[in-house]
Amino acid sequence: DESSSMDALPTHLQTCAADGAYPIAHKLADIPGQIVALGSLGDAYSLKGEHKMAIAILNTGLTLTEASAASLVEKGLSLESYEIPLLNSLGNTKGRLAQISYRRSASAKGTVSRENYAEILAKEGDQHLQEAEQYFEQALSRIPKPQDPSADNNLESQLSETDRRKYNVIETRTRLNLLKLYRRFSTPEQTSSLLAPFQQRLSDLIPSLPKSRETAYAAIALAQSYQKNVSPFSCYLGEDEADVQKWLILAQSISKDIADLRAQSFAI
């Protein structure tokens, strides 16, 4: 019955409403539905600031995905399509935790009685940041890579055009997450060298994506990555202005083509 189905849920999910997406998918033994619901639920808790709960839920999703790998493949479903969003969500959550730790550390500095606490918080931030980077790198490693065209088992030839587009979208999301992470936490001296490989790859990926609001926002995010950290009240003029304009113009063009006024306003 419904109560026994709820009792079978992991402890941190038993508070979910019985008519929520995850309990319904769980009751129907819908594994893909459960994984997607766990990802959405984890994101919701992360955005609410309940990061420990978010991590527990997202890890439950990862465990379920790994345990159900054979079943997903038998159904013709892509294991990576379920794993990568969960890894990205874990990376974003760890990035938020790193930011919180660094801010608390900065607040504690300057107070003699709290200097040790500031150092502890800074190290905590470093740990969260390292784990965020690891999750994003894991996500990238799950994306199928084209092999040497001369190879007999060339993956590129095995992927349909639809699959190629899907993985391009997934890779773009992941690389943008890492790009934002490095922009937020790296020093000015580190930024250029860290961002350059991601900017180059995104420059190849974004023009190949379907025209959508997400693609317009990706172009805007790439444009922002070329901007230096300047006062919000000053106009940016610098050596990377051409790159900034190039991607903002593309974002505007996409927004106009799909008649998305909101995306267009962000690109102006």
Disulfide bonds with the S-S distance in Angstrom:
none
